[in-house]
Amino acid sequence: MAKAPPIAPMEQFLVHPIVRFAPIRIGGFTLDMSITNATLAMGLAALLICGFLAIAAKREIVPGRLQSAAESLFDLIDATLVGPIMGHAGRPYVPFVFSIFMVVLVMNMMGLVLAFGNLAHQAWTFTATAQLAVTATLAIVTFLTVVAIGFIKNGLGFFKLFMPSGLPWYMLLMVAPLEFLSFMIRPVTLAMRLFGNMIGGHVVMYMFASFVVGLGVFALQGGLAYLAFAGSGVSLALVVALTGLELIVAFLQAFVFAALATVYLNDVVNLGHGH
Amino acid sequence: MQSPASTATAGAAAPEGAAGGLPQFDLTTWPGQAAWFLIFFVIVLVLMARVFVPRIGGTIAAREDKITGDVAEARRMKEEADAQAAAAQADIAQARAQAMKLAADARARAQAEISAKLAEEEAKLAQTGAAAEARSAAAREAAMAHVGEIAGDAAAAIVQKLTGQAPSRAELASAGAA
């Protein structure tokens, strides 16, 4: 008699070392640089991005398919995001926003498209963006970049960001702390949004996928239990539909992260004119 | 199949992550993940800024330049062709006008020549006519002048026949005048 595997939806998010290095201790802080499945997935993502762009970014006036794909992705960030939001002042930040977009997009997509590798317990099928450590790091990088550029561009005028112009002083007393709070909460929302979307989608997909197997094994007992095949089939259909939905979410979350990074950069780059 | 428990025992790092709660909240894995992520992100960012974005952006800009340049070139060539067509049209009009003027001139000249010749011939004819008239008038006059003489001769001849003697000239003249 076949036996259904245990349902462990969180197992796919476990970080386990593949090549161990001795942890580095700096004061009371421990840095373990062991190569884990997360490291492997992130490295593969970086390799895919650079490899794809190295092959696709040709200088043909009439582009081929690969070049068209790369240029469409670039145009999505350059011409439809950074251009309209930041204007000409946004030019220097295109590489930063495009890097964020591509890194999040490829890490999201790898978690879905390469998920078949999960069945064979391949370490590189890990979804790096379903790790709060990774999304928080990217959010903090974005946040610190915004703060640094804010101070470089505006000096102490950076604090005007928290003081909307045209308000009387007694209103400023109330609004400025709120503006400051909403500014400081940005990295948290950035990190949690991406993390939540990724983990949620993967857990739901895992649950329905486990129903396919679980109900199928249950139905093999025969008799009335054969009815469970119907539930198994419905679950399979849902997994297929959810995969499509998650592909959209994977793309959308990458775009949302890039769009918010652009909006936050615009706040400090075009501080004082038109906002 | 590798279970969470076996992973936890194999990896000394995170027993509590597998035991309960989300594995993502196991803070012992955070520094390593963050550091590796930063390393890969910086690699991607540097390559983007140095290689890929200039290359893709440059290609797109070059394409736009080429398209606008080609459109401007085509517009310029069209204008040139239009101007040439207009010039050719003007040339044709001018040539036609010249040809018409030439034809009109030739016609006028021929007309003038014809009328001059006509006038000359007419004058010549008139002259000949007048001369002939004058000649005939002179002849008639001469004939008329001889009529009296002839009549006198005839009368003298008749008178001689009848009377046997020739009348005198004075008698003849007075008879003729009567």
Boltz contact constraints between the chains, C-beta under 6 A:
constraints:
  - contact:
      token1: [A, 8]
      token2: [B, 4]
      max_distance: 6.0
  - contact:
      token1: [A, 10]
      token2: [B, 23]
      max_distance: 6.0
  - contact:
      token1: [A, 11]
      token2: [B, 4]
      max_distance: 6.0
  - contact:
      token1: [A, 13]
      token2: [B, 23]
      max_distance: 6.0
  - contact:
      token1: [A, 13]
      token2: [B, 24]
      max_distance: 6.0
  - contact:
      token1: [A, 14]
      token2: [B, 7]
      max_distance: 6.0
  - contact:
      token1: [A, 14]
      token2: [B, 23]
      max_distance: 6.0
  - contact:
      token1: [A, 15]
      token2: [B, 29]
      max_distance: 6.0
  - contact:
      token1: [A, 16]
      token2: [B, 7]
      max_distance: 6.0
  - contact:
      token1: [A, 16]
      token2: [B, 11]
      max_distance: 6.0
  - contact:
      token1: [A, 17]
      token2: [B, 11]
      max_distance: 6.0
  - contact:
      token1: [A, 31]
      token2: [B, 31]
      max_distance: 6.0
  - contact:
      token1: [A, 32]
      token2: [B, 32]
      max_distance: 6.0
  - contact:
      token1: [A, 33]
      token2: [B, 32]
      max_distance: 6.0
  - contact:
      token1: [A, 38]
      token2: [B, 33]
      max_distance: 6.0
  - contact:
      token1: [A, 39]
      token2: [B, 36]
      max_distance: 6.0
  - contact:
      token1: [A, 42]
      token2: [B, 36]
      max_distance: 6.0
  - contact:
      token1: [A, 42]
      token2: [B, 37]
      max_distance: 6.0
  - contact:
      token1: [A, 42]
      token2: [B, 40]
      max_distance: 6.0
  - contact:
      token1: [A, 46]
      token2: [B, 40]
      max_distance: 6.0
  - contact:
      token1: [A, 46]
      token2: [B, 43]
      max_distance: 6.0
  - contact:
      token1: [A, 46]
      token2: [B, 44]
      max_distance: 6.0
  - contact:
      token1: [A, 49]
      token2: [B, 44]
      max_distance: 6.0
  - contact:
      token1: [A, 50]
      token2: [B, 47]
      max_distance: 6.0
  - contact:
      token1: [A, 53]
      token2: [B, 52]
      max_distance: 6.0
  - contact:
      token1: [A, 57]
      token2: [B, 52]
      max_distance: 6.0
  - contact:
      token1: [A, 57]
      token2: [B, 55]
      max_distance: 6.0
  - contact:
      token1: [A, 57]
      token2: [B, 56]
      max_distance: 6.0
  - contact:
      token1: [A, 59]
      token2: [B, 59]
      max_distance: 6.0
  - contact:
      token1: [A, 61]
      token2: [B, 63]
      max_distance: 6.0
  - contact:
      token1: [A, 61]
      token2: [B, 66]
      max_distance: 6.0
  - contact:
      token1: [A, 71]
      token2: [B, 56]
      max_distance: 6.0
  - contact:
      token1: [A, 74]
      token2: [B, 56]
      max_distance: 6.0
  - contact:
      token1: [A, 94]
      token2: [B, 53]
      max_distance: 6.0
  - contact:
      token1: [A, 95]
      token2: [B, 48]
      max_distance: 6.0
  - contact:
      token1: [A, 95]
      token2: [B, 49]
      max_distance: 6.0
  - contact:
      token1: [A, 95]
      token2: [B, 53]
      max_distance: 6.0
  - contact:
      token1: [A, 98]
      token2: [B, 48]
      max_distance: 6.0
  - contact:
      token1: [A, 99]
      token2: [B, 44]
      max_distance: 6.0
  - contact:
      token1: [A, 99]
      token2: [B, 45]
      max_distance: 6.0
  - contact:
      token1: [A, 99]
      token2: [B, 48]
      max_distance: 6.0
  - contact:
      token1: [A, 103]
      token2: [B, 44]
      max_distance: 6.0
  - contact:
      token1: [A, 121]
      token2: [B, 2]
      max_distance: 6.0
  - contact:
      token1: [A, 131]
      token2: [B, 24]
      max_distance: 6.0
  - contact:
      token1: [A, 131]
      token2: [B, 33]
      max_distance: 6.0
  - contact:
      token1: [A, 132]
      token2: [B, 24]
      max_distance: 6.0
  - contact:
      token1: [A, 133]
      token2: [B, 30]
      max_distance: 6.0
  - contact:
      token1: [A, 133]
      token2: [B, 33]
      max_distance: 6.0
  - contact:
      token1: [A, 133]
      token2: [B, 34]
      max_distance: 6.0
  - contact:
      token1: [A, 134]
      token2: [B, 33]
      max_distance: 6.0
  - contact:
      token1: [A, 134]
      token2: [B, 37]
      max_distance: 6.0
  - contact:
      token1: [A, 137]
      token2: [B, 34]
      max_distance: 6.0
  - contact:
      token1: [A, 137]
      token2: [B, 37]
      max_distance: 6.0
